[in-house]
């Protein structure tokens, strides 16, 4: 009997997944600078040649790891906002949830600390425009409903994005992330509630 071979696309996906998983563990444990390509290719049972073929270099693999974590973060944040009883509460919870994720060890080290150092300004990362678009749509809807005061939704979306990113990076790089998170979230909540239209109360 002949053994059925896996389709090439499936083999490629498996190889990429193995490399990303091994690299993710290494980046989370020892950081980007100290992560050895030989170590995580060996852990994945692959060669450096496979890494170069699929990701170009260590930076390309790191970018793929960041993209994977970023997708997972979006899923978690969508789940948070989906639980809320009102659009405003969902919007508030989702943005605060992002700052809270700075306490997650992987998010903290890979996305918030090593990410900007390796990949540059997060505002220029591939998913940044999607985040701004989502914030803009929510703010436009809240404005239409009279929940938030008069403002330009896109301009405010960019300000909120910048504030939440800076707050998260502050937490991630702090000597005491737990204590810093409490301060950052309290201040960020006050900042967000300043958007509410007169007479509106945050839930």
C-alpha positions as CSV (number, residue, x, y, z in Angstrom):
1,X,0.0,0.0,0.0
2,X,1.2,3.5,-0.8
3,X,1.2,6.0,2.1
4,X,-0.8,9.1,1.4
5,X,1.3,12.2,1.4
6,X,0.0,15.4,3.0
7,X,-0.8,18.3,0.5
8,X,2.1,20.7,0.1
9,X,0.0,23.6,1.6
10,X,-0.7,21.6,4.7
11,X,3.0,20.8,5.1
12,X,4.0,24.4,4.7
13,X,1.4,25.5,7.3
14,X,2.7,22.9,9.8
15,X,6.3,24.0,9.3
16,X,5.4,27.6,9.8
17,X,3.3,26.7,12.9
18,X,6.2,24.7,14.4
19,X,8.7,27.6,13.9
20,X,6.3,30.2,15.3
21,X,5.5,28.1,18.3
22,X,9.1,27.4,19.1
23,X,10.1,31.0,18.5
24,X,7.2,32.3,20.6
25,X,8.4,30.3,23.6
26,X,12.0,31.5,23.2
27,X,11.0,35.2,22.7
28,X,8.7,35.1,25.8
29,X,11.4,33.4,27.9
30,X,14.7,35.1,27.0
31,X,13.6,38.0,24.8
32,X,14.4,38.7,21.1
33,X,18.0,39.6,21.5
34,X,18.9,36.4,23.4
35,X,16.8,34.0,21.4
36,X,18.9,31.7,19.4
37,X,17.7,30.7,15.9
38,X,19.5,27.3,16.3
39,X,17.7,26.6,19.5
40,X,14.2,27.1,18.3
41,X,14.8,25.5,14.9
42,X,16.2,22.5,16.7
43,X,13.2,22.5,19.1
44,X,10.9,22.5,16.1
45,X,12.9,19.7,14.5
46,X,13.8,21.9,11.5
47,X,16.8,23.6,10.0
48,X,17.8,27.3,9.7
49,X,17.1,26.8,6.0
50,X,13.4,26.2,6.8
51,X,13.4,29.4,8.8
52,X,15.0,31.5,6.1
53,X,12.7,30.0,3.5
54,X,9.5,30.7,5.3
55,X,10.3,34.0,7.2
56,X,13.5,35.4,5.6
57,X,15.3,35.9,8.9
58,X,14.9,36.1,12.7
59,X,13.1,39.4,12.4
60,X,10.6,38.0,10.0
61,X,9.8,35.2,12.3
62,X,9.5,37.6,15.2
63,X,7.0,39.7,13.1
64,X,4.9,36.5,12.6
65,X,4.9,35.8,16.3
66,X,3.8,39.4,17.0
67,X,1.0,39.1,14.4
68,X,-0.2,35.8,16.0
69,X,-0.3,37.4,19.5
70,X,-2.0,40.5,18.1
71,X,-4.7,38.4,16.6
72,X,-5.3,36.6,19.9
73,X,-5.4,39.9,21.7
74,X,-8.1,41.2,19.3
75,X,-10.1,38.0,19.9
76,X,-9.9,38.5,23.6
77,X,-10.9,42.2,23.4
78,X,-13.8,41.4,21.1
79,X,-15.1,38.9,23.7
80,X,-14.8,41.5,26.4
81,X,-16.8,44.1,24.5
82,X,-19.4,41.5,23.5
83,X,-20.2,40.9,27.1
84,X,-21.1,44.5,27.8
85,X,-24.8,45.6,28.1
86,X,-24.2,48.9,26.2
87,X,-22.1,50.1,23.3
88,X,-20.3,52.6,25.6
89,X,-19.5,50.0,28.3
90,X,-18.2,47.6,25.6
91,X,-16.0,50.4,24.2
92,X,-14.7,51.4,27.6
93,X,-14.1,47.8,28.7
94,X,-12.3,46.9,25.4
95,X,-9.9,49.9,25.7
96,X,-9.2,49.3,29.3
97,X,-8.7,45.6,28.6
98,X,-5.9,46.5,26.2
99,X,-4.0,48.3,29.0
100,X,-4.7,45.4,31.3
101,X,-3.1,43.0,28.8
102,X,0.2,44.6,29.6
103,X,0.3,42.3,32.6
104,X,0.3,39.2,30.4
105,X,3.9,38.0,30.3
106,X,3.9,37.3,26.5
107,X,2.2,40.5,25.6
108,X,4.4,42.4,27.9
109,X,7.8,41.1,26.7
110,X,7.1,40.3,23.0
111,X,4.6,42.9,21.9
112,X,5.2,45.9,24.2
113,X,8.9,45.7,25.1
114,X,10.7,43.9,22.2
115,X,8.1,44.8,19.6
116,X,8.9,48.5,19.2
117,X,12.6,47.9,19.5
118,X,12.7,45.4,16.7
119,X,9.8,46.4,14.4
120,X,9.7,50.2,15.1
121,X,6.7,52.4,15.9
122,X,3.6,50.3,16.7
123,X,1.5,53.0,15.0
124,X,3.0,51.8,11.7
125,X,2.5,48.0,12.2
126,X,0.2,46.2,9.7
127,X,-2.8,46.0,12.1
128,X,-2.7,49.6,13.3
129,X,-5.1,50.9,10.7
130,X,-7.6,48.2,11.6
131,X,-7.5,49.3,15.2
132,X,-8.0,52.9,14.3
133,X,-10.9,52.0,11.9
134,X,-12.6,50.0,14.7
135,X,-12.2,52.8,17.2
136,X,-13.5,55.3,14.7
137,X,-16.6,53.3,13.9
138,X,-17.5,52.9,17.5
139,X,-17.0,56.5,18.3
140,X,-19.1,57.6,15.3
141,X,-21.9,55.3,16.5
142,X,-21.6,56.6,20.1
143,X,-21.7,60.2,18.7
144,X,-24.8,59.4,16.6
145,X,-26.5,58.0,19.7
146,X,-25.6,61.1,21.7
147,X,-23.6,59.2,24.2
148,X,-20.3,61.1,23.6
149,X,-19.8,64.8,23.0
150,X,-19.2,66.4,19.7
151,X,-15.8,65.5,18.2
152,X,-14.1,64.1,15.1
153,X,-14.3,60.3,15.5
154,X,-11.0,59.6,13.6
155,X,-9.1,62.2,15.5
156,X,-10.3,61.0,18.8
157,X,-9.7,57.3,17.8
158,X,-6.0,58.2,17.1
159,X,-5.7,60.0,20.5
160,X,-7.3,57.0,22.4
161,X,-5.1,54.6,20.5
162,X,-2.0,56.5,21.4
163,X,-3.0,56.9,25.0
164,X,-3.8,53.2,25.5
165,X,-0.5,52.1,23.8
166,X,1.6,54.5,25.9
167,X,-0.2,53.4,29.1
168,X,0.4,49.7,28.2
169,X,4.1,50.3,27.4
170,X,4.4,52.2,30.7
171,X,3.1,49.2,32.6
172,X,5.2,46.7,30.6
173,X,8.4,48.6,31.2
174,X,7.7,49.5,34.9
175,X,9.7,48.0,37.8
176,X,6.3,47.2,39.4
177,X,3.8,46.4,36.5
178,X,1.0,45.5,38.9
179,X,1.1,48.9,40.8
180,X,1.6,50.8,37.6
181,X,-1.3,49.1,35.9
182,X,-3.7,50.2,38.7
183,X,-2.6,53.8,38.3
184,X,-2.7,53.7,34.5
185,X,-6.1,52.2,34.3
186,X,-7.6,54.6,36.9
187,X,-6.2,57.6,34.9
188,X,-7.2,56.1,31.5
189,X,-10.8,55.5,32.7
190,X,-11.0,59.1,33.8
191,X,-9.7,60.2,30.4
192,X,-12.3,58.1,28.6
193,X,-15.2,59.2,30.7
194,X,-14.3,62.8,29.7
195,X,-15.8,61.9,26.3
196,X,-19.3,61.4,27.7
197,X,-21.9,64.0,26.7
198,X,-23.3,66.2,29.4
199,X,-25.6,64.3,31.6
200,X,-24.3,60.9,30.6
201,X,-23.0,58.6,33.3
202,X,-20.5,55.8,32.7
203,X,-21.9,52.4,33.7
